[in-house]
Amino acid sequence: MDSELAAATSFLSSYLPLPSQAPFSIALHSHLASRYANHWHPSDPERGSAFRTLIRNGDRIDDSVVRATTDARVSRDVLESSLGGRLGKVALGERWTLWVDPGCVSLRVDRTDGATPGVGREGQFIEIYGKLPESLSSHAVPLDVVAQSLNKQSTTMSMTSATPAIPSAHLPTPTSSPPFLQD
């Protein structure tokens, strides 16, 4: 469970301003570990999947994310504006679902606001860590593929403006965890 939690918390914390990333990630990891303790089934990863989702739907943000924000002393305004995304990152917007399952952390961004960030990935599952179950694999796009598209788009945008592109933050991989969570 630690690898999946590290991937999920690292992904979400990467949207926050740098000084807030470590405290938020640590707090969220703690909240999720407690929440998932009796709902983690490595031999049947899809069992309990709905319970393990983190959802943002308009003004409603998952309680574990909000509690971690409070614990990390990050304001709700900073959280909401940060999760909107930025150049070189998947634009999360106001409607997304993050699944944290044994062996896989995945994201689906829903767009109903007419926005087109996300490089045409709206509604697809973005694999942040591990692999989706075979039944969903045809709908999956690995995060590194999305990141490469965003980086190309950022480079093109920076070449046409005086403002340089913001480089993507380090994205979690199945074998990486944030430096502040490593042993």
C-alpha positions, 0 to 999 in steps of 0.5 A: 500500500505504501507505494500506491499511497506515495504515488497518489500523494506525490502526484497531488502534492506536485500541484501545490507550491513547493513549500507546501508539497512535503507537509501535504503529502505526508498528511495525506499519506497518513489520512489515506493509510488510516482510511484504507487500512481495512479496505486494501485487498491485494489479491482482489484489487478491484474490491473496495475500489469505490471506497478508495477514490478521491473525487473532486466534483465542483466545489466538493473535494474529498474529505481526506484531501481537505483534512490533509490541507488543514493539517499541512496549513495550506489554505483552501483557496491555495488548494483549489487554485493549485489543483486547477493545473498549470503549464506542463501538467495535467489540468485537473479542473473541477471534476476528476477522480483519482483511484488508489488501488493495489497495484494501480493509481489512476486518474480520470479528468472529466470536462464539462466546462468546454475547456480543452487542456489535458491534450485530448485525454478527457474521460480516459484513465491516466495511469499514474502508477502501475497498470489498470486491470485488463478490463480497463486497459484499452481506456488507459494512457500512461502518465509519462505519455501524457507528460510528454505531450504536455511538455511538447505543448509547453515547449511550443507555447514557450517558443511563441511567447516571451514566457518560458515553459514551466518544466514538469515536476518529477512524476512518480513511477512504480519504483519511485517515491518522493524524497521525503518519504524514502527510507 
